[in-house]
């Protein structure tokens, strides 16, 4: 069994409140969850209106699938208009680690 996760540090453009941030972030998370079949959530920086830390994870039978899905999620987030990806960290490991 292979386990993979990726965490993004995101900076939003013209956002002035937490309510605006949620209205932008919530549909993005829903689309990623639907399109890539991963678990995803805002994991930190909830009290900042222009920043978000988002984490996505999945479990699969082989490493290649994990890497392929995490690459696709990263590309999807990187090319979203109005959002700058400040960093992305990922880890892929087996249940034997």
N, C-alpha and C positions, 0 to 999 in steps of 0.2 A: 504494500500500500504506500502510495506517495502522497505527501501533503505539501501544498504550496500556498504562500500568501504574499501579498504585495501591499505596501502602505504608501500613500501619496500625501504630500504636503501641498495643499492647493491655496492659491491666492486668487480671490475674486476681484473682478473689475469694479464697476460702479454700483456697489452695494452699500447701503447706509443703515441697515438694521438687521437684527437677527431674523426677523420675519422675512425680509427679502432674501436673505441667505438661504433659509429653509425652502423658500419657494423656487429657488434656482437649483439647490442641491437635491431635493427630494425626487424630482423627475429624472435627474441624471442617475441617481442610485437605482431607481426602479428600472430604467432602461438597461443598465449594466446587468442587473440581476436577471432580467428577462432574456437579454441577448446572449449572455455568456454563461448562464446557469451557475453563478457563484454566489456565495454569501458575502454581503457587503454592508458596511455601516460607517457612519461617522464615529470615529474612535477617540478623538481628542479635539481640543480647541473649540468646543461648543459655545464658549462664551465670547468668542471673537467674531465680529460680523464680516470680516473680509478674509478670514483664513479658515481652513478646515483640514483635519487629518482624517483620511478615509482609508479603511482597510478592506481588502477582499481576500477570500480564501476558498480553496477547494481541495477535494480529495479525489484521487484517480488511481487507476491500476498501473499506469506507466508514467515515467518522468516526462516523456516527449509531449504527452497531452497537457500536463501541468504547464510546461514552458510555453506551449502554443497558446493556451488560454490566457496566461498572465501577460504574454506579449500583446495579445489582442486587446485586453483590458487597458494596458498601459497606453497603447496607441490611441484607443478611443478617448481616454481622458486627456492625453497630450494635445489632441487636435480639436478639443471643444472650444468654441468661441467664447470669450469673456472669462476664461479661466486660465491661469498660468500655473503649470506644474512646477513647483520649486524643487521638489525632489521625489524620487521613488526608490523605495527599498524593497527587496524581495528575498525570499528564502524558499528553497525547495529541499525537502528531506524525506527519508523513508521512515516507516514506523519502527525500523530497527535501530535508528540513530539514538 
